[in-house]
Amino acid sequence: MQKPVLFGPYMSNFARIAGEMKQGGGAIEVYGAADLAHRLIELLNDAEARLRMGKLASQLAGAHQEALTRNLVLAQRYL
């Protein structure tokens, strides 16, 4: 799945990957509900940006597949 990534400011456990995602153009850091809504509306109205970000996010996540898999396994414990 190639989707843009949006996350809040509290990414200390994933600071390196979050920074790479932001700098690589695959992610947006949001600051609260209003900012999240604004960014989502922007992405929904700009298919080209949405597709570009999704592709970049997928490529960057693929480079960190092992860490992503470990974190998903941990997250599943709480879902």
MDTraj code that builds the backbone (N, CA, C; nanometers):
import mdtraj as md
import numpy as np

residues = "MET GLN LYS PRO VAL LEU PHE GLY PRO TYR MET SER ASN PHE ALA ARG ILE ALA GLY GLU MET LYS GLN GLY GLY GLY ALA ILE GLU VAL TYR GLY ALA ALA ASP LEU ALA HIS ARG LEU ILE GLU LEU LEU ASN ASP ALA GLU ALA ARG LEU ARG MET GLY LYS LEU ALA SER GLN LEU ALA GLY ALA HIS GLN GLU ALA LEU THR ARG ASN LEU VAL LEU ALA GLN ARG TYR LEU".split()
xyz = np.array([
    [0.0829, -0.1181, 0.0000],
    [0.0000, 0.0000, 0.0000],
    [0.0874, 0.1246, 0.0000],
    [0.0640, 0.2116, -0.0892],
    [0.1417, 0.3344, -0.0981],
    [0.0555, 0.4505, -0.0520],
    [0.0699, 0.4852, 0.0754],
    [-0.0107, 0.5918, 0.1358],
    [0.0808, 0.6938, 0.2025],
    [0.0428, 0.8209, 0.1995],
    [0.1179, 0.9216, 0.2739],
    [0.1093, 0.8911, 0.4238],
    [0.2100, 0.9325, 0.4949],
    [0.2143, 0.9108, 0.6395],
    [0.1985, 1.0455, 0.7093],
    [0.1087, 1.0498, 0.8081],
    [0.0931, 1.1681, 0.8924],
    [0.1100, 1.1229, 1.0365],
    [0.1856, 1.1988, 1.1136],
    [0.2068, 1.1629, 1.2535],
    [0.2223, 1.2886, 1.3369],
    [0.2045, 1.2713, 1.4663],
    [0.2163, 1.3818, 1.5601],
    [0.3598, 1.4052, 1.6030],
    [0.3812, 1.4999, 1.6931],
    [0.5160, 1.5397, 1.7323],
    [0.5867, 1.4423, 1.8268],
    [0.5153, 1.3456, 1.8805],
    [0.5764, 1.2574, 1.9803],
    [0.6241, 1.1287, 1.9161],
    [0.7367, 1.1376, 1.8484],
    [0.7923, 1.0246, 1.7745],
    [0.9306, 0.9882, 1.8264],
    [0.9558, 1.0073, 1.9555],
    [1.0900, 0.9861, 2.0091],
    [1.1399, 0.8431, 1.9874],
    [1.0515, 0.7442, 1.9909],
    [1.0937, 0.6059, 1.9684],
    [1.1275, 0.5795, 1.8223],
    [1.0820, 0.6667, 1.7342],
    [1.1013, 0.6475, 1.5907],
    [1.1590, 0.7735, 1.5267],
    [1.2380, 0.8474, 1.6027],
    [1.2862, 0.9786, 1.5582],
    [1.3635, 0.9703, 1.4272],
    [1.4498, 0.8714, 1.4136],
    [1.5309, 0.8616, 1.2924],
    [1.4434, 0.8359, 1.1696],
    [1.3543, 0.7386, 1.1807],
    [1.2677, 0.7050, 1.0675],
    [1.1708, 0.8202, 1.0387],
    [1.1167, 0.8819, 1.1427],
    [1.0255, 0.9952, 1.1233],
    [1.0973, 1.1089, 1.0508],
    [1.2193, 1.1373, 1.0916],
    [1.2977, 1.2420, 1.0262],
    [1.3254, 1.2103, 0.8806],
    [1.3592, 1.0849, 0.8531],
    [1.3848, 1.0439, 0.7154],
    [1.2578, 1.0535, 0.6311],
    [1.1461, 1.0134, 0.6902],
    [1.0193, 1.0210, 0.6172],
    [0.9837, 1.1661, 0.5840],
    [1.0006, 1.2556, 0.6812],
    [0.9700, 1.3976, 0.6570],
    [1.0640, 1.4554, 0.5524],
    [1.1942, 1.4332, 0.5698],
    [1.2914, 1.4898, 0.4765],
    [1.2799, 1.4277, 0.3384],
    [1.2406, 1.3002, 0.3330],
    [1.2267, 1.2320, 0.2054],
    [1.0974, 1.2637, 0.1334],
    [1.0055, 1.3329, 0.1998],
    [0.8814, 1.3743, 0.1365],
    [0.7672, 1.2745, 0.1467],
    [0.7838, 1.1716, 0.2291],
    [0.6782, 1.0716, 0.2429],
    [0.5892, 1.0907, 0.3632],
    [0.6200, 1.1895, 0.4467],
    [0.5434, 1.2081, 0.5699],
    [0.5285, 1.3553, 0.6041],
    [0.4248, 1.3809, 0.6812],
    [0.3977, 1.5154, 0.7322],
    [0.3780, 1.5043, 0.8829],
    [0.4454, 1.5894, 0.9566],
    [0.4238, 1.5971, 1.1008],
    [0.3120, 1.6978, 1.1265],
    [0.2128, 1.6568, 1.2033],
    [0.0997, 1.7444, 1.2330],
    [0.0992, 1.7804, 1.3806],
    [0.0384, 1.8932, 1.4116],
    [0.0365, 1.9454, 1.5476],
    [-0.1075, 1.9712, 1.5902],
    [-0.1757, 1.8663, 1.6261],
    [-0.3121, 1.8806, 1.6752],
    [-0.4167, 1.8476, 1.5701],
    [-0.5407, 1.8429, 1.6175],
    [-0.6535, 1.8011, 1.5338],
    [-0.6778, 1.8970, 1.4175],
    [-0.6679, 2.0265, 1.4407],
    [-0.6939, 2.1230, 1.3338],
    [-0.5902, 2.1104, 1.2228],
    [-0.4641, 2.0929, 1.2611],
    [-0.3577, 2.0770, 1.1620],
    [-0.3768, 1.9464, 1.0848],
    [-0.4128, 1.8407, 1.1552],
    [-0.4388, 1.7121, 1.0901],
    [-0.5507, 1.7265, 0.9869],
    [-0.6604, 1.7882, 1.0261],
    [-0.7730, 1.8068, 0.9344],
    [-0.7300, 1.8885, 0.8120],
    [-0.6550, 1.9947, 0.8349],
    [-0.6079, 2.0801, 0.7253],
    [-0.5212, 2.0001, 0.6278],
    [-0.4270, 1.9229, 0.6818],
    [-0.3357, 1.8438, 0.5977],
    [-0.4104, 1.7353, 0.5212],
    [-0.5072, 1.6718, 0.5866],
    [-0.5860, 1.5685, 0.5184],
    [-0.6667, 1.6283, 0.4035],
    [-0.7262, 1.7430, 0.4258],
    [-0.8021, 1.8097, 0.3198],
    [-0.7095, 1.8446, 0.2031],
    [-0.5906, 1.8947, 0.2346],
    [-0.4933, 1.9251, 0.1288],
    [-0.4627, 1.8013, 0.0457],
    [-0.4364, 1.6894, 0.1142],
    [-0.4026, 1.5659, 0.0429],
    [-0.5213, 1.5126, -0.0366],
    [-0.6397, 1.5221, 0.0187],
    [-0.7578, 1.4748, -0.0526],
    [-0.7844, 1.5580, -0.1783],
    [-0.7462, 1.6843, -0.1760],
    [-0.7676, 1.7725, -0.2902],
    [-0.6531, 1.7723, -0.3912],
    [-0.5437, 1.7052, -0.3594],
    [-0.4270, 1.7043, -0.4482],
    [-0.3813, 1.5606, -0.4709],
    [-0.4427, 1.4960, -0.5676],
    [-0.4128, 1.3544, -0.5950],
    [-0.2664, 1.3337, -0.6310],
    [-0.2079, 1.4258, -0.7058],
    [-0.0676, 1.4119, -0.7451],
    [0.0241, 1.4106, -0.6226],
    [0.0035, 1.5041, -0.5310],
    [0.0844, 1.5092, -0.4081],
    [0.0615, 1.3845, -0.3242],
    [-0.0633, 1.3424, -0.3139],
    [-0.0982, 1.2240, -0.2354],
    [-0.0280, 1.1003, -0.2908],
    [-0.0316, 1.0815, -0.4223],
    [0.0327, 0.9653, -0.4844],
    [0.1842, 0.9718, -0.4711],
    [0.2412, 1.0912, -0.4903],
    [0.3864, 1.1090, -0.4775],
    [0.4322, 1.0770, -0.3355],
    [0.3609, 1.1323, -0.2368],
    [0.3965, 1.1063, -0.0967],
    [0.3832, 0.9586, -0.0626],
    [0.2773, 0.8961, -0.1119],
    [0.2568, 0.7540, -0.0852],
    [0.3692, 0.6693, -0.1404],
    [0.4123, 0.7013, -0.2608],
    [0.5223, 0.6273, -0.3229],
    [0.6512, 0.6452, -0.2436],
    [0.6802, 0.7692, -0.2051],
    [0.8013, 0.7966, -0.1271],
    [0.7952, 0.7283, 0.0094],
    [0.6805, 0.7336, 0.0748],
    [0.6651, 0.6691, 0.2056],
    [0.6876, 0.5190, 0.1933],
    [0.6341, 0.4581, 0.0888],
    [0.6498, 0.3146, 0.0679],
    [0.7966, 0.2778, 0.0456],
    [0.8654, 0.3584, -0.0333],
    [1.0073, 0.3324, -0.0581],
    [1.0890, 0.3443, 0.0701],
    [1.0617, 0.4485, 0.1481],
    [1.1349, 0.4687, 0.2724],
    [1.1029, 0.3601, 0.3743],
    [0.9776, 0.3200, 0.3825],
    [0.9392, 0.2131, 0.4747],
    [1.0042, 0.0817, 0.4337],
    [1.0137, 0.0571, 0.3037],
    [1.0782, -0.0646, 0.2552],
    [1.2233, -0.0728, 0.2973],
    [1.2878, 0.0424, 0.3055],
    [1.4278, 0.0461, 0.3489],
    [1.4414, 0.0104, 0.4968],
    [1.3317, 0.0207, 0.5716],
    [1.3326, -0.0096, 0.7152],
    [1.2356, -0.1236, 0.7475],
    [1.2217, -0.2173, 0.6575],
    [1.1222, -0.3231, 0.6710],
    [1.1373, -0.4024, 0.8007],
    [1.2578, -0.4346, 0.8384],
    [1.2782, -0.5147, 0.9599],
    [1.2272, -0.4417, 1.0840],
    [1.2607, -0.3151, 1.0975],
    [1.2145, -0.2375, 1.2126],
    [1.0634, -0.2214, 1.2092],
    [1.0089, -0.2006, 1.0919],
    [0.8643, -0.1870, 1.0781],
    [0.7934, -0.3148, 1.1218],
    [0.8445, -0.4283, 1.0794],
    [0.7842, -0.5567, 1.1166],
    [0.7873, -0.5763, 1.2675],
    [0.9000, -0.5475, 1.3306],
    [0.9108, -0.5612, 1.4769],
    [0.8103, -0.4720, 1.5479],
    [0.7956, -0.3495, 1.5011],
    [0.7029, -0.2565, 1.5657],
    [0.5577, -0.2963, 1.5437],
    [0.5253, -0.3501, 1.4280],
    [0.3887, -0.3966, 1.4041],
    [0.3543, -0.5143, 1.4948],
    [0.4480, -0.6033, 1.5146],
    [0.4266, -0.7168, 1.6052],
    [0.4004, -0.6649, 1.7469],
    [0.4776, -0.5677, 1.7900],
    [0.4564, -0.5091, 1.9228],
    [0.3215, -0.4394, 1.9311],
    [0.2853, -0.3652, 1.8287],
    [0.1593, -0.2912, 1.8292],
    [0.0382, -0.3859, 1.8320],
    [0.0498, -0.5004, 1.7687],
    [-0.0621, -0.5950, 1.7643],
    [-0.0997, -0.6446, 1.9037],
    [-0.0080, -0.6433, 1.9948],
    [-0.0379, -0.6842, 2.1318],
    [-0.1431, -0.5951, 2.1957],
    [-0.1506, -0.4717, 2.1523],
    [-0.2381, -0.3737, 2.2154],
    [-0.3647, -0.3440, 2.1352],
    [-0.3786, -0.4091, 2.0220],
    [-0.4969, -0.3851, 1.9386],
    [-0.6072, -0.4857, 1.9667],
])
top = md.Topology()
chain = top.add_chain()
for i, resn in enumerate(residues, 1):
    res = top.add_residue(resn, chain, resSeq=i)
    for name in ("N", "CA", "C"):
        top.add_atom(name, md.element.get_by_symbol(name[0]), res)
traj = md.Trajectory(xyz[None], top)
